Amino acid sequence: MLAFDFDQGELRRIADEFDASEKDLRNAYSRALRRTAQTMKTRARKGLRTKLHLRTAAELRRRLQGFRFKRGNDMGRVRMWFGLNDMRVSAFKGRASRTATGASFGGQDFPGGFIGRNAKGRPTIKQRAGSRAYPVKEARMPIDDEAQTFIEDEVFDQIEEVFFHYFRAEVRARTIYGVGE
């Protein structure tokens, strides 16, 4: 879980610039926080798809689904959750190949694995779940280290600029144009 604190002095300075009331400030903060969370989620999904070489963004969409907005006595906070568990081999671009000890995909070896087809008919790597012939499960590749590094370094590096862009636009819209009254 990543935590971010925005400079209260900068928030107050923007609010004073547009002569915003406390109500306008709180509402603008809430909306800017929601919009920032949505933007960060979208940037993470698009960036991770290319970084991890995924076939589609659907797999990531399920993992970046939720973000919670809570407002208590303070201005509010948003919590984002990223599912960084191992992903199925068939979600990645590439081709599986047989090796002497099993199978490999994307530079990772799967000892005892074999090439089979998934439910969609796409070739993938399967592994036996036990010592018997069945059940057979699709192999999974780890993504947590690479994804965590990308999210922290590339996506959330710009969170303050994005937040203050949205906050300034919201305060301006609420004070000058009377939006939200």
N, C-alpha and C positions, 0 to 999 in steps of 0.2 A: 504494500500500500504506500503510495507516494503522497506526501503532504506538502501543500504550498500555502504560504502566507503572503498576502499582498500588502504593500506598503500603505498603511492607514493614512499617512500624511499625503501621499499622492492621491488617494481617493478623496480626501477632504479638499485638496487643492482643486481637483476637477469639479467637485460639487460647488465650491465657492466661485469658480470661474463662471458657472452658469446660474449661480444664485439658486441652487436646488434646495428644497426642503428636506427634512429628515426622512419623510415618507418617500419622496422621489429617490433619495439616495438608496434606501433599502430596496425599493422595487427595481431600480436600475442595477444594483449589485446582484440581486437574485437572477434577473434575466441575463445579465452578462455572464454570470457563473454558469448558468445552464447552457448558454450558447457556446461558451468556451469549452465546456465538457463535451458537447456534441462535436465541435470542431476537432478537438484532440482525439476523440474516438475515430472520426473519419480519417484523420491524418495517420493515425496508428494503423488502421485497417489497410489503407492504400499502401503505406510504406512497408508493412510486414508482408503483404502479398508479394511484392517484388523482392524484398530482402530474403524471404524464405523460399522463393521460387514455387509458389503455390499455383495450382491449376485455376482455382476460382477463389473468390473472396467469401463465399458462403460459409466455409468452415470457420473463418475468422469472425464473421458476423455473429455467429452463435456464441463465440467466446468473448466478444467485446460488448455484449448486449447491454448489461445493466450499468447504470450509474444512478446513484441516489443523491437527491438534493434534500438537505435538512436545514430548517431554519429554527433556531432556538432564540435565546436572548441575544445572541450575537448576530452578525449580519447574515450568516449562513455558511454552509460548507457543502462541498460535493465530494462524494467518494466514488472512485472508479475501480472497477474490477476487471482484470484481464485474466482469462483462462490460459495458462501457459503449460498445460499438461501435454504429454506426448501426443502427436498427431498420427493418423493413419498414413501409411506409405502412399496409398493411392491419391492422397490429397496433394502430393508434390508433383511437379513436372519432372519428367525423366523416365528412364527405362530400367527395369530390374534385370539383373544378369545372374546367371548361375555361376557358382564358384565351387571349388573342390570341397569346401566345408559346408556349403549351404547356398546362400544367395547374398547379393549386395545391391544397394541402391544409394545413389548419391554419395558414394564414398564411404558408406557405412556397411559393415558386414553383419549378417544375421546368421549365425551358426545354426544349422539344423533347419533353416528356412527353405522354402521352395516357392517357385513361381506358380501362382494360380490366378483365378479370376474372381473379382469381387461381385457383389450383387448387380452392379451396373455393367458387368462384362468386361471391365477394364483389367488388364494384367496388373497384378500386385504380388507382394510377398506374403505368404502365409506361414504360420508356425503352429506346431501342435501345442495344445494347452497342457497336456499331460503326457504320460508315457504310452497311452493308447493311440490308435489311429484318429479317433475323434474325441473331443471337439477340436476344431481347427479355428484359429483366430488370425485376423490380419495383423501383421507386424506394425509396430509404431516407432516413430523417430522422435527423439527429444528436440524441443524447440526453446526451452525455457531460457538458457543462457544467451543465445543469440537474440531472442525476442526481448528479453529484459534489457539488454544493453542497448538495443535499437530504441526502445520506448524511452528510456531514461536520457540517452544522448541526443537522439534526433528529434523526437516528437515533443517531449516536455521541456526541451531547451528553450522553446519560444512561447511558453505558456503566459508569461507576464505581458509580452507585447500583444498577444491575442486578447487576453482579458482586458487590458486597458483600452484597446481599440473598441471592443464591444461596450465597455463601461462608458467611455466617453460618448459613443453614439447614442446609448440609452439615456444618459443624463441630458444630452442635448435634445433628443426627441421629446423627453418628458417635460422639459422646461420651456423650450422655444415653441414647439408644436403642440404641446398639451396632450401628448399621447398617454393613455393609461388613466385618464381622469374620469 
